[in-house]
Each structure stands twice: as structure tokens, then as C-alpha cells.
Amino acid sequence: MSLFQTADKNSSKSVGSDAPCVVKVEPSDNGPLFTELKFYQRAAKPEQIQKWIRTHKLKYLGVPKYWGSGLHDKNGKSYRFMVIDRFGSDLQKIYEANAKRFSRKTVLQLSLRILDILEYIHEHEYVHGDIKASNLLLSCKNPDQVYLVDYGLAYRYCPEGVHKEYKEDPRRCHDGTLEFTSIDAHNGVAPSRRGDLEILGYCMIQWLSGHLPWEDNLKDPKYVRDSKMRYRENIAGLMDKCFPEKNKPDEIAKYMEIVKLLDYVEKPRYQNLRDILLQGLKSIGSKDDGKLELGVVENGGLKAKTVTKKRKRETEKSTESSVEAMECSDDAQTEAGVQTRSEEFQGAVHGSVSQPEASSSGYDSSKTRKRVQK
């Protein structure tokens, strides 16, 4: 489990629990942190993200920025640390508080922003591989902004522009979080763009219906894989199973139909997928207004009630201590300003913030997952 200490990249003084950053610390031999840090250093520099936002005319992009990192020796042990932004609650906590159901509006708004994120990281040669509610955190400043975190399973699928070949490896079967992971991952194939989109499809179905058909037997990975393969060939049946009522989310079915036709190395047409979800919003009399409308389920239905400001404050306060966030920037010269609350890390953060070659995943998830070997 990762250690997090609050920090402020602009202050050398001790800070409180409301500091803008945290320092994520792991033993230096932690593989996931190394993987995560590599992603941030290559793909999450502030200038890269800001340029993307400008050129694609986005209001924001839910990819954390890299603020700095380094190594620190303590009592004969070596630790790697990374300075990242502090976020608010994760979607899993809100999902469970809402009786495991989000409104259709909320699901579509979330998915539009996640597609923005995936297009960005895919264009920077990476796939995430573990999209799920517990890896989606709300901004502390704006609860309508969602960020995808935990790049411990991130995979460089296209180094130097050359896509990895499709190859099944029995040693890697079922990598990821079992109920959401892609069919490719079940078969031991390295993550790809189509896999990320497939995972998002499963998330949409679960968030809206409250259940995936294979969740009743997660102890049997082969059963989960076979169920996904069967439903891939019968998406209408998947919709009937998850949404027995007449008012089915046709946009999710259309999304899944397009994703299943993607080749392993094929570049997705992200805007086409967004257009499908936008049409879904239009069908319910809504539009892409950027409002997540996270609320509670009323009488088992899908109508969401807007969360009050008081409830947002309570939710953020209750989850602050376990926030697992990330926003890092490759500005490794932040060493002079970063300080943690814990004095034992003051010297490390103050004196050796740099751009090493590392990364991790330290976000606690409620589901067991396997890590891809790089």
C-alpha cells in the first residue's frame, strides 16, 4: 500500500490536510510505481496537456500532471517518491452510496470525458488497462471534473510509433480487474486501444444497470472470459440481460457494436464514439453541459438527484484521508518548493526532486487485479 503525505509545491512550510498536493512514496523496487512514473514523464507534462486542451478546444482534460519525483534513503532503505495533485472522492464510493446506480445522464457525461482522456493517452503511445470507478477521482475544486488515475498497469503499446503485435501469452491471462478487463487481456494479450474502449463499455453497463452478468462468479476467470466472449457476439442479449425494462440505452449497444469490430492495431474513431454518446444524451432531452449530476437513485430508478453542496463537502471530507490521486509534472526543478507534512520526507522532497525513471500505481482498489509485466 502506498504512503501519501500532503504537500505544497509552492511552500517550504508544513501544510495541512487541505494542501494542493500529496507525495506518493513506495520502496524503490516497486514495479507499478516505476511504470506509473514512466507514463507521467513521457505523456503527462503540463505543456503537453495544455497544448492538447487548446488544440482540441476542451474545457479540461482529466489526465493528472507530473510535478516531480526522486529517490530518498531512510534507515538503509531506498524509497521512490512522486509529487502529485490531491483529488477528492473516487467514483466507486459515490457509486456505492447511490445504491450502485448512476443516472443515464451521469454515465454518458462521465464516458464522454473518459473518451477524451483515452484519446489523449492513446495518442501518446500508452493504454491504461484498468479503467474503473475506483480509478476515477473528482477534482477537489470542481466536482464536475473527473480524472483517470493509477497508471500502474499502463502499457506502452506503440513505442516509437510501432504497434506491438498480437500475441497470446498464457502467463498474462486475465490481467487487470476481472469484471472489467478486456477479452484480449483474458487471453494473455498485451493491452491495446480497443481493450481500453471495451473496458469502458463494461463500466458504462455496470454504472447504469448496477450489475454485469458475470459478476456472480468472479472466482472463475475462464467463466468471466467465456461470458464476455458470448455476449460480444450477442450484444442485444447483453442489453436484454442488464436492462430488462423497455427503455434500453441504445447508445451503449451501438458503442459496443463498434468497439467489437476494431482490429487489435486499429486506431479508433473517437469522435464517432463521442457522437453516439451525444446522441444518447439528446434522446433523454439532455446535452453535453459538463454536469455530472452525481446523486442518489430514487425508488430503484435511474433518475439522479443533484448532490447538494453540503453533501459534496461531507463526501470529500470523509474520503480525504484515503485520496489516491495523481497529477504530476515533469518540472523536476520543483525540489525547492515541495514539502511534506512528515518531517522524514522533507529532506527528500526538498533536496532531490528530479525526473527519475519510475512509476507506480498505489491506489487501493476494492477489486483484486494482476499487473502487466513490462
HELIX and SHEET records of a PDB file:
HELIX    1   1 GLY A   31  ALA A   43  1                                  13    
HELIX    2   2 PRO A   46  THR A   55  1                                  10    
HELIX    3   3 LEU A   91  ALA A   97  1                                   7    
HELIX    4   4 ARG A  104  GLU A  123  1                                  20    
HELIX    5   5 ALA A  133  ASN A  135  5                                   3    
HELIX    6   6 PRO A  159  GLY A  161  5                                   3    
HELIX    7   7 PRO A  170  ARG A  172  5                                   3    
HELIX    8   8 ILE A  183  HIS A  186  1                                   4    
HELIX    9   9 ARG A  193  SER A  209  1                                  17    
HELIX   10  10 PRO A  213  ASN A  217  5                                   5    
HELIX   11  11 PRO A  221  ARG A  232  1                                  12    
HELIX   12  12 ILE A  235  CYS A  242  1                                   8    
HELIX   13  13 ASP A  250  LYS A  260  1                                  11    
HELIX   14  14 TYR A  270  SER A  283  1                                  14    
HELIX   15  15 LYS A  309  THR A  319  1                                  11    
HELIX   16  16 GLU A  320  SER A  322  5                                   3    
HELIX   17  17 ALA A  332  ALA A  336  5                                   5    
HELIX   18  18 GLU A  343  PHE A  345  5                                   3    
HELIX   19  19 GLN A  346  SER A  352  1                                   7    
SHEET    1   A 5 GLY A  68  LYS A  74  0                                        
SHEET    2   A 5 LYS A  77  ASP A  85 -1                                        
SHEET    3   A 5 CYS A  21  PRO A  27 -1                                        
SHEET    4   A 5 LEU A   3  ASP A   8 -1                                        
SHEET    5   A 5 GLN A 339  THR A 340 -1                                        
SHEET    1   B 2 TYR A 126  VAL A 127  0                                        
SHEET    2   B 2 TYR A 155  ARG A 156 -1                                        
SHEET    1   C 2 LEU A 136  LEU A 138  0                                        
SHEET    2   C 2 VAL A 146  LEU A 148 -1                                        
SHEET    1   D 2 GLY A 176  THR A 177  0                                        
SHEET    2   D 2 ARG A 369  LYS A 370 -1                                        
END                                                                             
